[in-house]
Amino acid sequence: MIQHSNPLRVAHVTEAMGGGIVTVIASLALRQVEAGATVEVHYMDRPETPAADELARRFHPAVRLVSYSTGRRGRDLFTMARTVRARLVRDLYDAVHLHSSFAGAAVRLLMPVGAKSRRLFYSPHGWSFLREDLPAPARRVAALTEQLLARTPATVVSTCDSEHQLAVARLRPRSAAQIQTGISPTQIGDVRSEPITNKPGKPRVVTVARVCYQKAPWRFSRVADALGDAGDFRWIGGGEPADEAEWISDGVTVTGWISPDELARELEEADVFLFPSLWEGMPMALMQAQAAGIPCVVSDVVGNRDAVLDGVSGFVCGTDAELVEKCKVLLDDPALRRSMGAEAIEHARRSLTDAGLGPETLSLYRERTA
């Protein structure tokens, strides 16, 4: 049992330290430190993992970062899981929060069922059985694995309502909860005025993502090709040259990876945010776009439908044809872009920040381990 009078000792564990997961874990760690917890982060080095000095800048200085980096992924995963398990068994952690599928599975499988296994919390950040790049048999195995592990005492922690509802319906976990991850309140902008309605040139349609299968760059390209000169289409990010050549059409400009300051300038110039991904968790880029006051046109998948208020701060679309239609509606109507942008900012302020994340998660840890 956790002693409520003492600061909570929390460990976050992931094999997928890259992209949005870095942002989510850094946010969790920051807010938990601010709420009085001591926090460690155990992670595996991967090609997409930021360099150690960059990670140190992104995490609160009180957070202890522990890397596993022999270059042998299976061995690193086992070593990380065994290390965390041993420390938990020795009562050095009050809560261990697992992030992504492999870390979630490895630690839960190694942990003997008992009182301390209730100190495990697992957030998938996108269910692996929703991945359309996997063959159907692999998705079925992933779903079965998640169903079996959901029977352990660990709490399945979703980061948006649609992810939570899916977990409850398909996995029927022994213990489930939902938390509100999000952006810092300081990232929320003011209602846009002149730049979005009166700037010269064509309206700009952007996305922020890696060029990869999950983000469906061919769908972005189809919208650009269908609307032609109606907008300036920009993919902010990059990917493998072969993927860019296969999936990005001539009507789309790919910026490559840019600095945070350059990204802020790109978003300031954006009129519409198009996000046609095939599956998500709770996408950080989409929350940042809403906070910047950009109306969003998104695919109807887990996470996207939580981050955007359909018909209010953007459009949630069920088909490729609808993605084209709603983008055209926004490109043709500056006043609608402005009104939806204002609603996006208010939605972000109300529902998409991490302001309460520290107390909320620490209360959850205490409640489920009492």
C-alpha positions as CSV (number, residue, x, y, z in Angstrom):
1,M,0.0,0.0,0.0
2,I,1.2,3.5,-0.8
3,Q,1.8,5.7,2.2
4,H,-0.1,8.9,1.3
5,S,2.0,11.1,3.6
6,N,5.2,10.5,1.5
7,P,6.0,11.8,-2.0
8,L,5.0,9.2,-4.6
9,R,7.9,7.4,-6.3
10,V,7.0,7.0,-10.0
11,A,8.7,5.3,-12.9
12,H,7.7,5.7,-16.5
13,V,8.9,3.0,-18.9
14,T,8.8,2.9,-22.7
15,E,10.6,1.1,-25.6
16,A,9.3,3.8,-28.0
17,M,11.0,7.0,-27.0
18,G,10.3,9.1,-30.0
19,G,7.8,11.4,-31.6
20,G,4.7,12.2,-29.6
21,I,5.5,9.7,-26.8
22,V,8.5,11.8,-25.7
23,T,6.1,14.8,-25.4
24,V,3.5,12.9,-23.5
25,I,6.0,11.4,-21.0
26,A,7.8,14.7,-20.6
27,S,4.5,16.3,-19.8
28,L,3.5,13.6,-17.3
29,A,6.9,13.8,-15.6
30,L,6.9,17.6,-15.4
31,R,3.4,17.8,-13.9
32,Q,4.1,14.9,-11.5
33,V,7.3,16.6,-10.2
34,E,5.4,19.8,-9.8
35,A,2.8,17.9,-7.7
36,G,5.5,16.6,-5.4
37,A,6.5,13.2,-6.9
38,T,9.9,11.8,-7.5
39,V,10.1,10.6,-11.1
40,E,12.3,8.3,-13.2
41,V,12.0,7.5,-16.9
42,H,13.4,4.3,-18.3
43,Y,13.6,4.1,-22.1
44,M,15.3,2.3,-25.0
45,D,17.4,4.1,-27.5
46,R,16.0,3.8,-31.0
47,P,16.8,5.6,-34.3
48,E,14.0,8.1,-33.6
49,T,15.0,8.8,-30.0
50,P,16.3,12.3,-29.5
51,A,19.9,12.6,-28.4
52,A,20.7,12.6,-24.7
53,D,21.3,16.3,-24.5
54,E,18.0,17.0,-26.3
55,L,16.1,14.7,-23.9
56,A,17.7,16.5,-21.0
57,R,16.4,19.8,-22.3
58,R,12.9,18.4,-22.8
59,F,12.6,16.9,-19.3
60,H,12.4,18.6,-15.9
61,P,15.9,18.6,-14.3
62,A,14.5,16.6,-11.4
63,V,13.6,13.7,-13.6
64,R,16.1,10.9,-13.7
65,L,16.6,9.5,-17.2
66,V,17.8,5.9,-17.6
67,S,18.6,4.6,-21.1
68,Y,19.1,1.1,-22.4
69,S,21.2,1.2,-25.5
70,T,23.2,-1.9,-26.4
71,G,21.7,-1.8,-29.9
72,R,20.0,-5.2,-29.5
73,R,16.4,-4.4,-29.1
74,G,15.2,-7.7,-27.6
75,R,18.0,-7.7,-25.1
76,D,17.5,-4.1,-24.1
77,L,13.7,-4.6,-23.7
78,F,14.3,-7.6,-21.4
79,T,17.0,-5.8,-19.4
80,M,14.8,-2.8,-18.9
81,A,11.8,-4.8,-17.9
82,R,13.8,-7.0,-15.5
83,T,15.4,-3.9,-13.9
84,V,12.1,-2.1,-13.4
85,R,10.5,-5.3,-12.0
86,A,13.4,-5.8,-9.6
87,R,13.1,-2.3,-8.3
88,L,9.3,-2.6,-7.9
89,V,9.7,-5.8,-6.0
90,R,12.2,-4.1,-3.7
91,D,9.5,-1.5,-3.0
92,L,11.5,1.3,-4.7
93,Y,8.5,2.5,-6.7
94,D,4.9,3.3,-5.7
95,A,3.7,3.3,-9.3
96,V,5.2,2.2,-12.7
97,H,3.5,3.7,-15.7
98,L,4.2,1.7,-18.9
99,H,4.0,3.3,-22.3
100,S,3.5,1.5,-25.6
101,S,2.9,-2.1,-26.4
102,F,6.2,-3.9,-25.9
103,A,7.2,-2.3,-22.6
104,G,3.6,-2.8,-21.5
105,A,3.7,-6.5,-22.3
106,A,7.2,-7.2,-21.1
107,V,6.9,-5.7,-17.6
108,R,3.4,-7.1,-17.0
109,L,4.5,-10.6,-18.1
110,L,7.6,-10.5,-15.8
111,M,5.6,-9.2,-12.8
112,P,4.2,-11.9,-10.5
113,V,0.5,-11.5,-9.7
114,G,0.2,-10.0,-6.3
115,A,-0.2,-6.7,-4.4
116,K,2.7,-5.0,-6.1
117,S,1.3,-5.8,-9.6
118,R,-1.5,-3.4,-8.9
119,R,1.2,-0.7,-9.0
120,L,1.5,-1.1,-12.8
121,F,-0.3,1.3,-15.1
122,Y,-0.3,0.8,-18.9
123,S,-1.0,3.4,-21.6
124,P,-0.9,2.1,-25.2
125,H,-0.8,5.4,-27.0
126,G,-2.6,3.8,-30.0
127,W,-3.7,0.2,-29.9
128,S,-1.5,-2.1,-31.9
129,F,-4.5,-4.1,-33.1
130,L,-5.7,-1.0,-35.0
131,R,-2.5,-0.8,-37.1
132,E,-3.6,-1.1,-40.7
133,D,0.1,-1.7,-41.7
134,L,0.0,-5.1,-40.0
135,P,-1.6,-8.2,-41.6
136,A,-4.9,-9.3,-40.2
137,P,-3.4,-12.4,-38.4
138,A,-0.9,-10.1,-36.6
139,R,-3.6,-7.7,-35.6
140,R,-5.6,-10.6,-34.1
141,V,-2.6,-11.8,-32.2
142,A,-2.1,-8.2,-30.9
143,A,-5.7,-8.0,-29.8
144,L,-5.6,-11.4,-28.1
145,T,-2.4,-10.5,-26.3
146,E,-3.9,-7.2,-25.0
147,Q,-7.0,-9.1,-23.9
148,L,-5.0,-11.6,-21.9
149,L,-2.8,-8.9,-20.3
150,A,-5.8,-6.8,-19.5
151,R,-6.8,-9.6,-17.0
152,T,-3.8,-8.8,-14.9
153,P,-4.2,-6.4,-11.9
154,A,-2.4,-3.6,-13.9
155,T,-4.6,-0.6,-14.7
156,V,-5.2,0.2,-18.4
157,V,-4.9,4.0,-18.7
158,S,-6.3,5.6,-21.8
159,T,-5.6,9.2,-22.9
160,C,-8.9,10.0,-24.6
161,D,-12.5,8.9,-24.4
162,S,-12.7,6.9,-27.6
163,E,-9.5,5.0,-26.7
164,H,-11.0,4.3,-23.3
165,Q,-14.4,3.1,-24.7
166,L,-12.6,0.8,-27.1
167,A,-10.5,-0.7,-24.3
168,V,-13.5,-1.4,-22.1
169,A,-15.5,-2.9,-25.0
170,R,-12.8,-5.1,-26.6
171,L,-10.5,-5.9,-23.7
172,R,-12.7,-5.9,-20.7
173,P,-9.8,-5.1,-18.4
174,R,-9.9,-5.8,-14.6
175,S,-9.0,-2.1,-14.0
176,A,-9.3,0.8,-16.5
177,A,-9.1,4.5,-16.2
178,Q,-8.9,7.6,-18.4
179,I,-6.6,10.6,-18.0
180,Q,-6.4,13.9,-19.8
181,T,-3.1,14.4,-21.5
182,G,-2.5,17.6,-23.5
183,I,-0.5,20.6,-24.2
184,S,0.8,23.2,-21.8
185,P,-1.7,26.0,-21.3
186,T,1.1,28.4,-22.3
187,Q,0.9,27.0,-25.8
188,I,-2.6,28.2,-26.4
189,G,-2.8,31.2,-28.6
190,D,-5.0,34.2,-29.0
191,V,-7.9,34.3,-31.4
192,R,-6.5,34.9,-34.8
193,S,-7.6,38.0,-36.8
194,E,-5.8,39.5,-39.8
195,P,-3.3,36.8,-40.7
196,I,-6.0,34.1,-41.3
197,T,-8.4,36.3,-43.3
198,N,-6.4,38.9,-45.2
199,K,-2.9,37.6,-45.9
200,P,-1.8,37.5,-49.5
201,G,-1.5,34.4,-51.6
202,K,-3.4,31.1,-51.5
203,P,-4.7,29.7,-48.2
204,R,-2.3,27.2,-46.7
205,V,-3.2,23.6,-45.8
206,V,-0.6,21.8,-43.6
207,T,0.0,18.7,-41.6
208,V,2.7,18.0,-39.1
209,A,3.9,14.3,-39.1
210,R,6.4,11.8,-40.3
211,V,5.8,10.6,-43.8
212,C,4.8,7.1,-43.0
213,Y,2.0,4.6,-43.5
214,Q,0.1,5.5,-40.3
215,K,-0.3,9.2,-41.4
216,A,-1.7,8.3,-44.8
217,P,0.3,10.8,-46.9
218,W,-1.4,9.5,-50.1
219,R,-4.7,10.8,-48.7
220,F,-3.2,14.2,-48.1
221,S,-1.9,14.2,-51.6
222,R,-5.3,13.2,-53.0
223,V,-6.8,16.2,-51.4
224,A,-4.1,18.5,-52.8
225,D,-4.5,17.0,-56.3
226,A,-8.3,17.3,-56.1
227,L,-8.3,21.0,-55.0
228,G,-5.4,22.0,-57.2
229,D,-4.6,25.8,-57.0
230,A,-7.3,26.4,-54.3
231,G,-4.6,26.0,-51.6
232,D,-0.9,25.7,-50.9
233,F,-0.4,22.2,-49.4
234,R,2.6,21.7,-47.1
235,W,3.7,18.5,-45.3
236,I,5.7,19.7,-42.3
237,G,8.1,16.8,-41.5
238,G,9.8,14.2,-43.5
239,G,10.3,10.5,-44.0
240,E,12.3,7.9,-45.9
241,P,13.0,9.1,-49.5
242,A,11.3,6.1,-51.0
243,D,8.1,6.8,-49.0
244,E,8.1,10.4,-50.0
245,A,8.5,9.5,-53.6
246,E,5.7,6.9,-53.5
247,W,3.1,8.8,-51.5
248,I,3.7,12.5,-51.9
249,S,2.4,14.1,-55.1
250,D,3.9,17.1,-56.9
251,G,1.2,19.3,-55.5
252,V,2.6,19.0,-52.0
253,T,5.7,20.7,-50.5
254,V,7.6,18.6,-48.0
255,T,9.6,20.8,-45.6
256,G,11.7,18.1,-44.0
257,W,12.2,18.2,-40.2
258,I,12.4,21.8,-38.9
259,S,13.2,23.6,-35.7
260,P,10.5,24.4,-33.1
261,D,10.8,28.1,-34.0
262,E,10.3,27.3,-37.7
263,L,7.4,25.1,-36.8
264,A,5.8,27.9,-34.9
265,R,6.1,30.2,-37.9
266,E,4.7,27.5,-40.2
267,L,1.6,27.1,-37.9
268,E,1.2,30.9,-37.8
269,E,0.8,30.9,-41.6
270,A,-1.5,27.9,-41.7
271,D,-5.2,28.2,-42.6
272,V,-6.3,24.6,-42.4
273,F,-4.8,21.6,-40.7
274,L,-5.4,18.3,-42.6
275,F,-4.8,15.1,-40.6
276,P,-6.0,12.0,-42.5
277,S,-4.3,9.4,-40.4
278,L,-5.3,5.7,-40.3
279,W,-5.0,5.2,-36.5
280,E,-3.9,7.3,-33.5
281,G,-3.7,7.5,-29.8
282,M,-4.3,11.1,-28.7
283,P,-2.3,13.0,-31.4
284,M,-0.2,15.8,-30.0
285,A,0.2,17.6,-33.3
286,L,-3.6,17.8,-33.6
287,M,-3.9,19.3,-30.1
288,Q,-1.2,21.8,-31.0
289,A,-3.0,22.8,-34.1
290,Q,-6.3,23.4,-32.2
291,A,-4.4,25.5,-29.6
292,A,-2.9,27.6,-32.5
293,G,-6.4,28.4,-33.7
294,I,-6.3,26.3,-36.9
295,P,-9.5,24.6,-38.0
296,C,-8.8,20.9,-38.5
297,V,-10.0,18.4,-41.1
298,V,-9.4,14.9,-39.7
299,S,-10.1,11.2,-40.3
300,D,-12.6,9.6,-38.0
301,V,-10.3,7.5,-35.9
302,V,-9.6,7.1,-32.2
303,G,-8.0,10.3,-30.9
304,N,-8.8,12.5,-33.8
305,R,-12.5,12.5,-33.0
306,D,-11.6,13.5,-29.4
307,A,-9.2,16.3,-30.3
308,V,-11.6,18.0,-32.7
309,L,-15.2,19.1,-32.2
310,D,-17.0,18.1,-35.4
311,G,-18.6,21.0,-37.1
312,V,-17.3,23.4,-34.4
313,S,-13.5,23.5,-34.3
314,G,-13.1,21.5,-37.6
315,F,-14.5,18.5,-39.4
316,V,-14.3,14.8,-38.6
317,C,-14.5,12.9,-41.9
318,G,-15.5,9.3,-42.6
319,T,-14.3,9.1,-46.3
320,D,-11.6,10.5,-48.6
321,A,-14.3,12.4,-50.5
322,E,-15.4,14.1,-47.3
323,L,-11.8,15.1,-46.6
324,V,-11.8,16.9,-49.9
325,E,-15.2,18.4,-49.5
326,K,-14.6,19.8,-46.0
327,C,-11.1,21.2,-47.0
328,K,-12.8,23.0,-49.9
329,V,-15.5,24.4,-47.6
330,L,-12.8,25.9,-45.4
331,L,-10.6,27.1,-48.2
332,D,-13.6,28.9,-49.8
333,D,-14.8,30.6,-46.6
334,P,-12.3,32.8,-44.7
335,A,-15.0,33.8,-42.2
336,L,-15.7,30.1,-41.4
337,R,-12.0,29.5,-40.9
338,R,-11.8,32.4,-38.4
339,S,-14.9,31.3,-36.4
340,M,-13.8,27.6,-36.3
341,G,-10.3,28.8,-35.3
342,A,-11.7,30.8,-32.4
343,E,-13.7,27.7,-31.3
344,A,-10.5,25.6,-31.6
345,I,-8.7,27.8,-29.2
346,E,-11.5,27.7,-26.7
347,H,-11.8,23.9,-27.0
348,A,-8.1,23.6,-26.4
349,R,-8.3,25.8,-23.4
350,R,-11.2,23.8,-21.9
351,S,-10.3,20.3,-22.8
352,L,-6.8,19.8,-24.3
353,T,-4.3,21.0,-21.7
354,D,-2.1,19.1,-19.2
355,A,-2.7,21.5,-16.4
356,G,-4.3,19.0,-14.1
357,L,-2.3,16.0,-15.2
358,G,0.0,15.8,-12.2
359,P,-2.6,15.7,-9.4
360,E,-5.0,13.6,-11.6
361,T,-2.4,10.8,-12.2
362,L,-1.0,10.8,-8.7
363,S,-4.6,10.5,-7.3
364,L,-5.2,7.6,-9.8
365,Y,-2.0,5.8,-8.6
366,R,-3.0,6.2,-5.0
367,E,-6.6,5.1,-5.6
368,R,-5.7,1.9,-7.6
369,T,-2.9,0.8,-5.2
370,A,-4.6,1.4,-1.9
